[in-house]
């Protein structure tokens, strides 16, 4: 099974492009914090390339900006090409099946103005707000106490 699930922040505003067949697409980089700290006690960040197609690509370009917090579900795709110097280069990206917007523009602006480092997510990997973000900025605050999913939904 080839499945990837990521939560992170966009490193730049995505640009909409079109293939020769007029299919909308965009590529962007997602900054994803690692779930553990290094020897200096700091969390390192991985930058994952994301590829998005069709209407979802249009939505990403219309509604997301640098610093937007999103979740991405998709599959990992690898490739290779020959560079000008004759060496073989390898590529790695996640082709998105689903992108969920995890905060509003107003929440993002508040988080970024309160945060000391824009590249760091305001939420740690245990799902609790980190010490530099108040609970008021929790994008899931109005979500409710419980979630029920009908078993037929998974079929």
MIZA-267436 format. One record per residue: x, y, z of N, C-alpha, C in turn. Coordinates in steps of 0.02 Angstrom, whole numbers. Layout:
<rs>
<<X, Y, Z>, <X, Y, Z>, <X, Y, Z>>
...
</rs>
This chain:
<rs>
<<43, -59, 0>, <0, 0, 0>, <45, 62, 0>>
<<31, 108, -43>, <69, 171, -49>, <24, 227, -26>>
<<32, 250, 37>, <-11, 301, 67>, <31, 347, 109>>
<<20, 412, 102>, <55, 462, 142>, <5, 509, 173>>
<<13, 525, 237>, <-30, 573, 272>, <17, 623, 307>>
<<10, 686, 289>, <54, 738, 315>, <15, 797, 342>>
<<41, 831, 393>, <14, 894, 417>, <72, 943, 420>>
<<64, 1001, 388>, <117, 1050, 388>, <95, 1116, 359>>
<<144, 1160, 348>, <130, 1227, 323>, <163, 1236, 255>>
<<127, 1271, 210>, <154, 1287, 144>, <214, 1334, 151>>
<<266, 1323, 113>, <326, 1365, 117>, <322, 1425, 71>>
<<274, 1425, 24>, <265, 1482, -23>, <195, 1478, -51>>
<<172, 1533, -79>, <106, 1534, -111>, <109, 1491, -174>>
<<64, 1442, -181>, <65, 1399, -241>, <42, 1437, -303>>
<<69, 1417, -361>, <51, 1447, -425>, <15, 1396, -468>>
<<-41, 1416, -497>, <-79, 1371, -540>, <-47, 1368, -609>>
<<-38, 1308, -635>, <-11, 1297, -702>, <-58, 1250, -739>>
<<-48, 1244, -804>, <-90, 1201, -845>, <-45, 1157, -888>>
<<-66, 1094, -896>, <-30, 1049, -940>, <-47, 1066, -1013>>
<<-13, 1034, -1060>, <-28, 1046, -1131>, <-100, 1026, -1148>>
<<-130, 981, -1108>, <-199, 961, -1117>, <-247, 1005, -1077>>
<<-223, 1062, -1052>, <-263, 1111, -1015>, <-290, 1084, -948>>
<<-252, 1040, -915>, <-271, 1014, -850>, <-236, 1056, -796>>
<<-274, 1085, -749>, <-243, 1125, -696>, <-201, 1082, -649>>
<<-144, 1110, -627>, <-101, 1076, -579>, <-60, 1127, -542>>
<<-35, 1108, -484>, <11, 1150, -446>, <58, 1105, -406>>
<<116, 1133, -392>, <164, 1100, -348>, <182, 1149, -293>>
<<190, 1123, -232>, <213, 1166, -177>, <253, 1123, -129>>
<<288, 1156, -85>, <327, 1122, -34>, <292, 1129, 33>>
<<289, 1075, 71>, <256, 1074, 136>, <308, 1064, 190>>
<<311, 1109, 239>, <357, 1103, 295>, <323, 1061, 349>>
<<352, 1003, 365>, <323, 956, 412>, <372, 945, 469>>
<<350, 961, 530>, <393, 951, 588>, <400, 877, 604>>
<<460, 856, 623>, <470, 787, 645>, <440, 780, 715>>
<<422, 718, 733>, <388, 706, 796>, <435, 698, 855>>
<<500, 708, 844>, <549, 701, 898>, <598, 759, 894>>
<<635, 769, 948>, <685, 822, 951>, <754, 795, 937>>
<<798, 837, 911>, <867, 816, 900>, <907, 821, 965>>
<<972, 810, 963>, <1013, 810, 1023>, <1016, 879, 1057>>
<<1002, 932, 1019>, <1001, 999, 1048>, <932, 1017, 1075>>
<<884, 971, 1072>, <817, 982, 1098>, <772, 1019, 1050>>
<<792, 1026, 987>, <752, 1061, 938>, <720, 1012, 890>>
<<660, 1029, 866>, <627, 988, 816>, <651, 1008, 747>>
<<669, 959, 707>, <690, 973, 639>, <629, 969, 593>>
<<635, 999, 535>, <580, 1003, 488>, <600, 971, 422>>
<<555, 932, 393>, <564, 904, 326>, <523, 945, 278>>
<<548, 954, 217>, <513, 991, 166>, <495, 942, 111>>
<<430, 929, 105>, <403, 878, 61>, <370, 911, 1>>
<<388, 890, -59>, <356, 916, -120>, <288, 883, -130>>
<<238, 924, -146>, <170, 901, -155>, <147, 919, -226>>
<<114, 873, -260>, <85, 884, -326>, <10, 877, -322>>
<<-26, 927, -348>, <-99, 929, -344>, <-128, 939, -413>>
<<-183, 904, -429>, <-213, 907, -495>, <-285, 934, -493>>
<<-307, 959, -549>, <-376, 978, -567>, <-407, 1028, -519>>
<<-470, 1019, -500>, <-507, 1068, -460>, <-473, 1079, -393>>
<<-446, 1027, -364>, <-411, 1034, -300>, <-351, 1081, -307>>
<<-317, 1079, -364>, <-260, 1124, -376>, <-286, 1196, -380>>
<<-343, 1207, -412>, <-372, 1274, -416>, <-390, 1300, -347>>
<<-421, 1257, -305>, <-439, 1277, -237>, <-378, 1294, -195>>
<<-326, 1254, -201>, <-264, 1267, -164>, <-236, 1336, -182>>
<<-234, 1350, -247>, <-206, 1414, -269>, <-250, 1473, -251>>
<<-316, 1463, -250>, <-362, 1517, -234>, <-366, 1533, -160>>
<<-357, 1483, -117>, <-371, 1493, -46>, <-312, 1486, 1>>
<<-256, 1460, -23>, <-199, 1450, 22>, <-143, 1498, 6>>
<<-102, 1511, 55>, <-46, 1557, 48>, <13, 1528, 87>>
<<69, 1562, 84>, <127, 1543, 123>, <107, 1540, 197>>
<<125, 1485, 230>, <110, 1478, 301>, <44, 1444, 316>>
<<3, 1429, 266>, <-62, 1396, 278>, <-51, 1326, 307>>
<<-89, 1309, 358>, <-85, 1243, 389>, <-135, 1196, 353>>
<<-109, 1140, 327>, <-151, 1093, 290>, <-133, 1022, 308>>
<<-180, 977, 295>, <-163, 906, 296>, <-167, 881, 224>>
<<-121, 837, 206>, <-118, 810, 139>, <-120, 734, 143>>
<<-164, 705, 105>, <-167, 632, 98>, <-153, 616, 26>>
<<-111, 566, 13>, <-96, 549, -55>, <-49, 489, -59>>
<<-17, 484, -117>, <29, 429, -128>, <98, 456, -145>>
<<150, 419, -129>, <218, 439, -144>, <234, 419, -215>>
<<264, 465, -252>, <284, 452, -321>, <358, 468, -328>>
<<396, 423, -357>, <467, 435, -369>, <481, 437, -443>>
<<536, 467, -461>, <557, 470, -531>, <631, 485, -535>>
<<656, 489, -595>, <726, 506, -605>, <735, 540, -672>>
<<792, 575, -678>, <809, 607, -741>, <885, 615, -744>>
<<912, 626, -804>, <983, 637, -813>, <996, 712, -812>>
<<1039, 734, -767>, <1057, 805, -761>, <1104, 825, -817>>
<<1114, 890, -825>, <1158, 915, -878>, <1229, 891, -871>>
<<1251, 879, -808>, <1319, 854, -797>, <1326, 779, -808>>
<<1270, 746, -829>, <1272, 675, -843>, <1254, 630, -784>>
<<1246, 660, -726>, <1229, 619, -668>, <1154, 604, -667>>
<<1136, 550, -634>, <1066, 532, -627>, <1039, 565, -564>>
<<981, 599, -570>, <948, 632, -513>, <882, 596, -499>>
<<865, 592, -436>, <804, 558, -416>, <755, 609, -386>>
<<691, 599, -399>, <639, 644, -373>, <593, 605, -327>>
<<561, 642, -282>, <515, 614, -233>, <461, 666, -221>>
<<398, 647, -225>, <344, 693, -210>, <282, 654, -189>>
<<236, 689, -157>, <172, 660, -138>, <120, 686, -186>>
<<85, 642, -221>, <30, 661, -264>, <-32, 662, -221>>
<<-61, 721, -211>, <-116, 730, -163>, <-182, 703, -191>>
<<-216, 664, -149>, <-284, 643, -163>, <-333, 689, -127>>
<<-312, 713, -68>, <-356, 754, -27>, <-314, 804, 12>>
<<-336, 867, 10>, <-303, 919, 50>, <-357, 952, 92>>
<<-345, 953, 158>, <-392, 985, 204>, <-360, 1049, 231>>
<<-399, 1103, 229>, <-376, 1167, 255>, <-389, 1166, 331>>
<<-338, 1174, 372>, <-344, 1165, 444>, <-352, 1229, 484>>
<<-351, 1286, 450>, <-363, 1349, 485>, <-387, 1401, 436>>
<<-421, 1450, 462>, <-445, 1505, 419>, <-388, 1555, 409>>
<<-398, 1601, 362>, <-347, 1652, 350>, <-336, 1694, 412>>
<<-389, 1711, 448>, <-382, 1752, 509>, <-343, 1714, 563>>
<<-357, 1649, 570>, <-319, 1609, 619>, <-246, 1605, 600>>
<<-231, 1598, 535>, <-162, 1594, 512>, <-126, 1659, 527>>
<<-158, 1715, 514>, <-126, 1780, 526>, <-113, 1790, 600>>
<<-161, 1770, 644>, <-150, 1776, 716>, <-93, 1731, 739>>
<<-92, 1670, 714>, <-40, 1623, 733>, <29, 1648, 712>>
<<34, 1673, 651>, <98, 1697, 626>, <122, 1759, 664>>
<<76, 1802, 683>, <97, 1862, 720>, <116, 1844, 791>>
<<87, 1791, 819>, <104, 1769, 887>, <165, 1724, 890>>
<<181, 1692, 834>, <234, 1642, 833>, <302, 1675, 824>>
<<352, 1647, 856>, <420, 1673, 847>, <451, 1648, 783>>
<<428, 1589, 758>, <456, 1558, 698>, <399, 1535, 655>>
<<388, 1568, 597>, <331, 1552, 554>, <333, 1482, 526>>
<<392, 1450, 522>, <396, 1384, 492>, <376, 1329, 541>>
<<365, 1345, 604>, <348, 1295, 654>, <273, 1293, 663>>
<<246, 1233, 663>, <174, 1224, 674>, <156, 1244, 744>>
<<97, 1276, 754>, <77, 1294, 822>, <53, 1233, 862>>
<<50, 1174, 831>, <27, 1115, 864>, <82, 1062, 863>>
<<94, 1032, 920>, <143, 978, 920>, <110, 914, 897>>
<<148, 861, 892>, <122, 800, 863>, <79, 760, 910>>
<<71, 782, 972>, <24, 751, 1017>, <-44, 784, 1012>>
<<-51, 836, 969>, <-115, 867, 957>, <-133, 922, 1006>>
<<-86, 943, 1048>, <-100, 996, 1095>, <-65, 1059, 1074>>
<<-93, 1117, 1090>, <-60, 1179, 1072>, <9, 1184, 1104>>
<<58, 1208, 1066>, <124, 1219, 1095>, <121, 1281, 1138>>
<<174, 1295, 1175>, <172, 1348, 1225>, <167, 1418, 1196>>
<<174, 1428, 1131>, <171, 1496, 1104>, <105, 1511, 1069>>
<<54, 1468, 1077>, <-11, 1479, 1045>, <-65, 1468, 1097>>
<<-113, 1514, 1100>, <-166, 1506, 1148>, <-219, 1458, 1121>>
<<-260, 1431, 1165>, <-312, 1385, 1146>, <-364, 1419, 1102>>
<<-370, 1485, 1106>, <-417, 1522, 1063>, <-404, 1510, 989>>
<<-342, 1495, 971>, <-324, 1486, 901>, <-332, 1414, 878>>
<<-359, 1371, 920>, <-368, 1300, 903>, <-418, 1293, 846>>
<<-397, 1269, 787>, <-443, 1263, 731>, <-496, 1210, 742>>
<<-488, 1167, 793>, <-536, 1114, 806>, <-579, 1129, 867>>
<<-576, 1190, 893>, <-611, 1207, 955>, <-687, 1197, 950>>
<<-717, 1210, 893>, <-789, 1203, 884>, <-808, 1135, 856>>
<<-763, 1089, 856>, <-774, 1024, 824>, <-823, 982, 864>>
<<-824, 988, 929>, <-871, 948, 970>, <-834, 897, 1011>>
<<-872, 861, 1052>, <-843, 813, 1098>, <-829, 745, 1066>>
<<-871, 724, 1020>, <-862, 657, 992>, <-877, 657, 918>>
<<-854, 604, 886>, <-866, 595, 814>, <-892, 524, 805>>
<<-946, 518, 767>, <-970, 451, 752>, <-969, 442, 676>>
<<-941, 386, 655>, <-936, 370, 584>, <-974, 306, 572>>
<<-1022, 309, 528>, <-1061, 250, 509>, <-1015, 199, 477>>
<<-1022, 135, 495>, <-980, 82, 468>, <-986, 77, 392>>
<<-1043, 96, 364>, <-1053, 93, 292>, <-1011, 145, 257>>
<<-990, 197, 292>, <-948, 250, 263>, <-881, 222, 239>>
<<-856, 172, 273>, <-789, 145, 258>, <-790, 96, 200>>
<<-848, 76, 177>, <-851, 27, 122>, <-837, 58, 55>>
</rs>
